[in-house]
């Protein structure tokens, strides 16, 4: 299992990751804005003309093999800056389901595991200690 820091921003994720790219000598693995989301999901996600160019997801590959991921938060009620989520890439659905069920004990599932338009089995859970986790598994083994 690989755990990756996932950082949230209030509209300045692109600027932050441009800096991180330079500082760490990293390369973009992927970068999508909210404009890239399917049209039928934009309203549910809170995407509008004023935030469509904000970062929905960005990933930097670090020279040592690690990575950093991030996003602009459309829901500004969350705590930005010191808010952190641990993103875990798991080998398969069964592992993701097992980890999710174990972490939810005394906590809560904040987004049920499901197939996504970005070709991942994905969900989020907050554990009993308040740590938030993003769980990913490939759709195909």
N, C-alpha and C positions, 0 to 999 in steps of 0.2 A: 504494500500500500504506500502511496505517495501522498503527503499532505503539503498543500500549497497555500501561502497567505493570499487572501482575497481582500483587497482594500476598497472601501467605499468613499465616494466624493460627492460634493454638492455642486456639480457642474464644471469642475476643473480637472476631471480625470485625464483628459487628453494632454493638458499641460503637464500634469504630474508625471504621466508615463513617458512623455517626451524627455523630461529630465532624467527619469530612471533609466531610460534607454541609453542616454549619454553617460551617465554616472557609472552604470554597471557594464557598459559595453555590450548591451543586450540587443537582441533582434526581436521584432514583432513576430509572434506565432500567428496571431489573429487579432483583428480589431473590427468590431461591428458597432454601428450607432443604432439608436432606437428606430431610425428610419428604415433599417434593414429588417425589422420585425414584420411578420405577415400582417397585411392590412386588417384582417378580422380579429387580430389580437391587440392592436394599438390602443383602442379605447379602454379595454380592460387593464392594460398596462399603464395607462395614464399618459400616453404619448400624444403630444399636440405640437403645433407649429413651433412653439417656443423652445421645445426641448428635444425635437427629433434628431438634432445633430449631436446630442450628448452621447457619451459612450455607454452602450448596453453591456459590452464585454470586451476586455482587452487582455492579452496574455503576452508576456515577454519571456523569451527563452534566455536564461542567464548562461554565461560562458562555462560555468561549472556543471551544467546539466540541470540546475534547478529552474524555477520559474516564479514569476509574480503575476497575479491576476488582479483585475479591478473593474469598477463600474461606477457610473454616476447614478446616484439614487434619485429616483423620481418622487419617492415618498420622503419629503424632507422632515417629517416628524421623527424619523429615526435619528439617533445620535451619530453625527458624522465626525470623523477625525480619529476618535479613539474607539470607533466601532470596528470590530474585526470578525471575520467569519473564517473558519478553517475549511478549505475545500479539499475533499479527498477523492482521488481517482481510484476506483475499485475495479477488479478484473471482470466482474459479471453481475447480473441482476441479483442472484442469490446472495452474494456478498453484500451488496448494497442494502438489500432487505434486512439481512441479519444485523448489520451495523446500525441501520436506522432504528430497528426495534430495540436494540440494546441501549442506544443513546436516548431514546424517548422515555425510558423508565424514569419517572419522577420529573420529566420534562414535557415537551410537546412537539408534535410534528407541525411545522409551520408551512410546509408545502409538501403534499404527498408525493412519493416517488411515482414518476410517470414518464412516458415517452415524450420527447420534446421535438420541436421543429429543428433544433440544432443537432439532431441525431445522437442524443444521449438519453439514457435512463437517469432521471435527475429528480432530486427532492431535497428539502431542507428540514432540519430538526434542531431544536434548542434543548440542550441537556439539562440535567438537574442543577448544574452549577451556573447556568446562564450562558454557557458557551454555545455559539451558533455554528452549525455544520452544514456544508453543502456536499451532497453525495452524488457522484457521477459514476456511471458504468456504461460501457459501449452497448449499443443496441444489438450488435452482432459480435459474438465471441471472436 
